[in-house]
């Protein structure tokens, strides 16, 4: 799916590009957990821009690419455009954009991203360790007890953590729908790390190499499973 900017005189200008391979869509619906990781990363080529990705997790806990898009920048509008097409692609069933396009979906925050922002304000190692303990809590009582302890240690850090919906970052409050207890967005982080060299190339070359990488990864997994 290509989005362009019309020009009064002359050919339209390229704006955005969305790609989802048929095997990726079918594979996600047929064999992956109903959990989608969303992330964006910089493109390092001459024209800049961002690569937005939707990544799932297969039965062997490997990342499974569902779709990706080249956009001008990472903002609510570009995410909304990406998620609208993704929603239509997968059929019914960040932050602002996700709530507008998929209001019934269960949302989660990556705890690692929360922690990275947390340590910009609070440097105490003990408090940082409590964030992980809170995220891994399996009962509401355990979570509330740990949060009370955080409040005693550092009230400001307690107020900061309560800005986030507990249902989006701690196991104790996760919905039973997705049946998955992931608290970090490793699926996307691994994908981004694997494609660093491709992100430096011109857009069409990059997209072709991403297609080839995904295709070879699927073939490799199929061969491994056959054994």
Number of C-alpha atoms within 10 A of each C-alpha: 10 11 14 12 11 12 9 7 6 7 10 12 11 13 14 21 19 20 18 19 15 11 13 19 16 13 17 21 14 10 11 19 16 15 21 22 23 22 20 21 18 18 23 16 14 10 10 17 19 20 22 24 26 22 26 25 22 19 10 8 11 15 19 24 24 26 23 23 23 26 25 17 19 18 13 14 12 19 24 20 17 27 23 16 17 20 13 9 13 14 9 7 8 17 12 13 19 20 14 13 18 16 11 10 13 16 20 23 22 18 21 16 11 15 16 11 11 18 14 8 11 15 10 11 9 10 19 17 11 16 22 15 16 23 20 19 18 16 12 15 11 14 21 14 13 17 22 13 15 22 14 12 15 14 13 13 20 18 13 12 18 10 8 14 13 19 15 18 25 28 21 20 17 21 14 9 10 13 11 13 15 18 19 18 20 17 23 25 17 13 17 19 9 12 14 14 11 20 22 16 16 15 19 10 13 18 20 11 16 17 15 12 15 17 14 12 13 16 12 11 12 11 10 9 8 6 5
